[in-house]
């Protein structure tokens, strides 16, 4: 797979091989960002309710709309393995998640937590990981997506950023 890069903090940009991904349907782009906001995945019903709240999501047309959006997302990213289905839940593959800035920020926060809570806390490693997390935060999450699910994720990521800054300040003191 060509190099995928997903930027969601401060701007919204998806590139594949250094070229901006062309979204032939907004539903494919929305599906990517929704699944990115819920890395553990969601059921098809939950996806449909979140992405198309004004439609009857209990019929064949809704199921078809989801399948088409899923196909278009996989085609835009150039790989059928970008979205996986496990236990009736759809989620982005680990390889896709790992290309996003929000994933990198969360990984840095996790590293900081592990370093600080180890049996022998390593404040230098924790400080470096917190600094990486703060540096990765380029602004609010998905700034041009105005939906309830994006707003909820936006609040969580901003709180993580604020917490990282507070912890970093505490460690400097």
N, C-alpha and C positions, 0 to 999 in steps of 0.2 A: 504494500500500500504506500502511495506517495505520502510525504510528510504532511500530516494534518495539524493545524494549529487553531485552537478555539480561544478567542479573547472575549471575555464577557464583563470584565471589571473596568468601568469608565467608558467603554465603547463596546460595540457588538460587531465582531468580525470573525469570519471563518475562512481559512485559506487551506488549500490542498496543493502541495507542491509549490508553495509560494504564490499561487494564483487564487484570487477571491472566488469562493464557491458561488456558482450561479444557482439561485433557487428558482426552479420552474413553478413552484407552488409555495405559498406562504405556509401552508399546512405542514410541509416537510421541515421547514425552518423552525416553526413553532414546536413541532414534535421533538426536534433535537434539543432545543432549549428547555423544554419541559422535562425531558428525561435527564438532562444535565442538572436540573434543579432537584431531582429526586434520584440520586445515584443507586439507591436500593431497588428502584423500579416501581412500576405501577401496573395495575391490571388494565386490560383493554377498556373496560367500562370506566374506570377512573380517568384514563387518558381522554376518552371521548367526552366525559362530563366537563373536564377542565378545559379542553381545547375548543369544544363546540357546545357551550352551555345552553344555547338557545334552540338546540335541535332535540328531536326525540332520539335518544341514544340507545333505545332498546329494539331497534329494527335492523333489517338487512341493509338498508341504505347507509346507516351509521357504521355498521361493520365494514361495508365496502369502502366508505370514506377513510376509515382508519387504515385498511390494507393498502389503499392507494397512497396515502401519506407516508406510510412505512416504506413502501416500495420506492417512492420518490426520494426519501431521505437516504436510503441505502444507495440509490443510484447517484445522488449528488455527492456522497462521500466515497463512491467508487468501490464499495465492498459490501457484500451481503452479510458479513459478520459484524458490522458496526453496531447493530441492535440485536440483542439476544433475548430469547424467551426462556424463562426458567420458572417452573411452578406457577404457570399462568400469569406471570408478571414479565413485562417488557422492560429492559434496561439497556443502557449503553454498555458496550464492551469495555473492559478495563483499558484496552489500548486506546480507545477513543477518549475515555475519561481522563487518562493520563496526559492528553494533549491540551487540556484546558488550564487556563490561569487560575480558575477557582479551585480546581483539584490540587494544583501545585501549592496554593495558599493553604488549603486545608491540610495537606501533607506536611508543610512546614510547621503548622500549629501542632500537629500530632507529634512531630519530632521534638519540638520544644517541650511539650508535656512529658514525653518519655524521658528526656534528658533531665528534667527537673524532678520527676517523681521516682527516679532510679534509687536503688539502695544507697548509692553515693552520688547525690545530685551534682550534675555538671552544669554550673551556671553559664560558663562560657559557650558551651554547645547550645544551651537553651536560648541564650541571648542571640546567637547567630541565627538560629532557626526563627526566632520571633522577628528579627530584622528582615529575614527573607520574606516572611508573611506580610509584614508591613510594606515592604518594597513592591510586592506583587499586587497590592491593592491599588489599582489605578483609578478608582472612583466607584460609584454605585454599580451594582450588578444589573446587567441587562437594562441600561438606562432608557432604551427606546421601546421596551416591552411594557405595556401598561395593562397588566392582568393581576388578578388576586394572587395566583400562584407565584408570579414573578415578584410581586411586592413582599410576600411572605419570605421568599428566599433572599430578597434584597435586604430585608431587615436582619435576617440571621447572619449574612455575610458581613454586614456593616457592624453588627454587634461583635463578631469575631475579630474584626479589624480594631475596634475600640479596645477590646479586651487585650489584644496583642500589644497595643501601644501602652496600655496601663501596666502590663506585666514587664514590658521592656523598660519603662520608666522606673518601676520598682527595682528591677535588677541593677539599673544604673546607680540608684541611690544606695 
